[in-house]
Amino acid sequence: MIERNFYLKQLQDRKHNTLIKVITGMRRCGKSYLLNTIFYDDLIESGVDCDHIIRFAFDSAEDLNKIGEDLIELEKTGKKVDPNKFMNYISSCLHDEGMYYLLLDEVQNLDCFEAVLNGYLRKNNLDIYVTGSNAKFLSKDVITEFAGRGDEIKMFPLSFAEFMTCFEGEKGEGLQEYMTFGGLPLIVLLPTHEQKIAYLKNIFQETYLSDIKKRYNLRKNNAEIEELLNILSSSIGSLTNPTKLSNTFKTLKNKDISRNTIQKYIEYIKDSFLIDEASQYDVKGKKYINSPQKYYFSDLGLRNARINFRQLEQSHSMENVIFNELKLRGFNVDVGVVEQRIKNKSGKEQKKRLEIDFIANKGFNRYYIQSALAMPTTQKEEQEQLSLTKINDNFKKIIITGGFVPMHYNENGIFIINIYDFLLNPNSLNF
């Protein structure tokens, strides 16, 4: 069993808090397994009787049959599960005044789910946990939908630390495997690279892309959103915006797609948790720059499958892994910009914009972070730290490098840490 202790602890800490615990995340990242196996087993071990744990999956033919619904019919008609049938079933499971634990999977398939779940909150003996895979429904609007009674737990594919608990090999080999095939739990268990490749290609097309097309009725625009995914997959870590992407379509694809349409497609892809966005922040000006942004894939295996495992640049992959790790640790992550004044050949002063790979914020803590695959020379190290040295505040400045360089502070007070120490220790930023 792959342990997901990071998330189990969050569920344990939230027991009986009178809120609806909402586990969000992309499909196949392990939400159902966390809720229905790991957390279920934890409840049993803590002394809860199994008949006081009610598990129901709204995408399960077996569970739907219990309440008189037909999965195939629902799929054909596009209808959602009848709330009255579901509530009647739950009522039949409540036999006493003891505490019951309601574990609901893919709850977005239940019609009027907000009213149903908010109604259950009035029962003092119901502790409610739900999962869902639609970010627009569960992440962006969770507080609104549950009238301030929702408590979100964001779940990601396996972190590198979780990955290494079940990978048989050295961490250097493990990181290469992780950056190639990603961290979807089933991937780790597949024995061959051929099986991993086939699985990733299949679920990208038949699960993630199919969900997007179905949810937003994109039958007429299949090719457009697929081509956009190809472009985004080929440009992780690059600054872009809908206008640039629209121009790319005109230049490379000879297609005229408006920036508004592209922006809409990007939101669809973000809502499926396939990609995440990092905005630009002007450090000296202390303001956000509306455009452009960087986009990173929530799982590198899916990204690599989209481009047929070509363009596996180590530097971009490492940058993506760092971004995902920071998000997993609960940071808000931006791309930093700092201006430097230099003199040109004619002696005139001009501004030069230097990029900071990541600004990680959480509460009152901030970290400026550069990703550097290698720093074999003093010149290269100076190049990587240039933007960091132009920041005049006292927040910690960090370079994460590939290889096995021992962690240390350089003469400019910048903390150097290798990628393995950063990923494998949850407190690595505070060394």
Long-range contacts (C-beta under 8 A, 24 or more apart in sequence): 1-37, 1-38, 2-30, 2-158, 2-162, 2-165, 2-166, 2-185, 2-188, 3-38, 3-162, 3-165, 4-30, 4-33, 4-34, 4-38, 4-162, 6-159, 6-162, 6-328, 7-34, 7-38, 7-153, 7-155, 8-34, 8-38, 8-39, 8-42, 10-153, 11-35, 11-39, 11-42, 11-129, 11-153, 12-42, 14-151, 14-153, 15-127, 16-99, 16-127, 17-151, 18-121, 18-149, 19-121, 19-149, 19-150, 19-151, 20-117, 20-118, 20-121, 20-128, 20-129, 20-130, 20-146, 20-149, 20-150, 20-151, 21-128, 21-129, 21-130, 21-151, 21-153, 22-130, 22-131, 22-132, 22-138, 22-142, 22-146, 22-150, 22-151, 22-152, 22-153, 23-129, 23-130, 23-131, 23-132, 23-153, 23-155, 24-131, 24-132, 24-133, 24-135, 24-138, 24-139, 24-142, 24-152, 24-153, 24-154, 24-155, 24-273, 25-133, 25-154, 25-155, 25-156, 25-273, 26-133, 26-157, 26-208, 26-272, 26-273, 26-274, 26-298, 26-299, 27-133, 27-203, 27-207, 27-208, 27-211, 27-272, 27-273, 28-184, 28-185, 28-186, 28-203, 28-207, 29-155, 29-156, 29-157, 29-184, 29-185, 29-273, 29-298, 29-299, 30-155, 30-157, 30-158, 30-185, 31-105, 31-131, 31-133, 31-155, 32-57, 32-105, 32-106, 32-131, 33-185, 34-155, 35-103, 35-105, 35-129, 35-131, 36-103, 36-105, 39-103, 39-129, 40-103, 43-101, 48-99, 48-101, 49-98, 51-93, 51-95, 52-98, 52-99, 52-100, 52-101, 53-100, 53-101, 53-103, 54-90, 54-93, 54-100, 54-101, 54-102, 54-103, 55-103, 55-105, 56-86, 56-89, 56-102, 56-103, 56-104, 56-105, 57-104, 57-105, 57-106, 58-104, 58-105, 58-106, 58-107, 58-108, 58-109, 58-110, 59-105, 59-106, 59-109, 60-105, 74-109, 79-111, 80-109, 80-110, 80-111, 81-109, 81-110, 81-111, 82-111, 83-110, 83-111, 83-112, 83-113, 83-115, 83-116, 86-110, 86-116, 87-116, 90-120, 94-125, 97-125, 98-125, 99-125, 99-126, 99-127, 100-125, 100-126, 100-127, 101-127, 101-129, 102-126, 102-127, 102-128, 102-129, 103-129, 104-128, 104-129, 104-130, 104-131, 105-130, 105-131, 106-131, 106-132, 106-133, 107-131, 107-132, 108-132, 108-133, 108-134, 108-137, 108-138, 114-145, 114-146, 114-147, 117-146, 118-146, 118-147, 118-149, 121-149, 133-211, 133-272, 133-273, 134-215, 134-271, 134-272, 135-270, 135-271, 135-272, 135-273, 136-267, 136-271, 140-271, 156-183, 156-298, 156-324, 156-327, 156-328, 157-182, 157-183, 157-184, 157-185, 157-298, 157-299, 157-324, 158-183, 158-184, 158-185, 158-188, 159-183, 159-324, 159-325, 159-328, 159-423, 160-321, 160-325, 160-423, 160-424, 161-423, 161-424, 161-426, 163-188, 164-424, 171-420, 171-424, 172-404, 172-420, 175-419, 175-420, 175-423, 178-300, 178-321, 179-300, 179-312, 179-314, 179-317, 179-318, 179-321, 180-300, 180-301, 180-304, 180-309, 180-312, 181-300, 181-301, 181-304, 182-299, 182-300, 182-301, 182-302, 182-303, 182-304, 183-299, 183-300, 183-301, 184-299, 184-301, 184-302, 187-301, 196-301, 197-305, 197-309, 200-301, 200-302, 200-304, 200-305, 201-305, 203-302, 204-302, 204-305, 204-306, 208-272, 208-274, 208-302, 211-272, 212-268, 212-269, 212-272, 215-268, 216-268, 218-268, 224-255, 224-257, 224-261, 224-265, 225-265, 225-268, 225-269, 227-253, 227-255, 228-262, 228-265, 228-266, 228-269, 229-269, 229-274, 229-306, 230-306, 230-307, 232-266, 232-269, 232-275, 232-295, 233-297, 233-303, 233-306, 233-307, 234-307, 234-311, 235-295, 236-294, 236-295, 236-296, 236-297, 236-303, 236-316, 236-317, 236-319, 236-320, 237-294, 237-296, 237-316, 237-319, 237-320, 238-294, 239-280, 239-292, 239-293, 239-294, 239-335, 240-292, 240-293, 240-294, 240-295, 241-291, 241-292, 241-293, 242-266, 243-291, 244-292, 266-295, 273-298, 274-298, 274-299, 274-302, 276-323, 276-324, 276-327, 278-323, 278-333, 278-334, 278-335, 278-358, 279-334, 279-335, 280-334, 280-335, 280-336, 280-337, 281-334, 281-335, 281-336, 281-337, 281-359, 282-337, 282-338, 282-339, 283-336, 283-337, 283-338, 283-356, 283-359, 283-368, 283-391, 283-393, 284-338, 284-339, 284-392, 288-334, 289-337, 293-335, 294-335, 296-320, 296-323, 296-324, 298-324, 314-373, 314-402, 315-371, 315-373, 318-371, 318-373, 318-400, 318-402, 318-419, 319-357, 319-371, 321-419, 321-423, 322-357, 322-358, 322-369, 322-371, 322-400, 322-419, 322-422, 323-358, 325-422, 325-423, 326-358, 326-360, 326-369, 329-362, 329-426, 330-362, 331-360, 331-361, 331-362, 331-367, 332-360, 332-361, 332-362, 333-358, 333-359, 333-360, 333-361, 334-358, 334-359, 334-361, 335-359, 336-368, 336-387, 338-387, 338-390, 338-391, 339-390, 340-386, 340-390, 354-386, 354-387, 354-390, 355-387, 356-387, 356-388, 356-391, 360-429, 365-395, 366-395, 366-396, 367-395, 367-396, 367-397, 367-398, 367-429, 368-395, 368-396, 368-397, 368-398, 369-398, 369-399, 369-400, 370-398, 370-399, 370-400, 371-399, 371-400, 372-399, 372-400, 372-401, 372-402, 373-401, 373-402, 374-401, 374-402, 374-403, 375-399, 375-401, 375-405, 381-410, 385-410, 385-412, 385-414, 388-412, 388-414, 389-414, 396-429, 398-429, 407-431
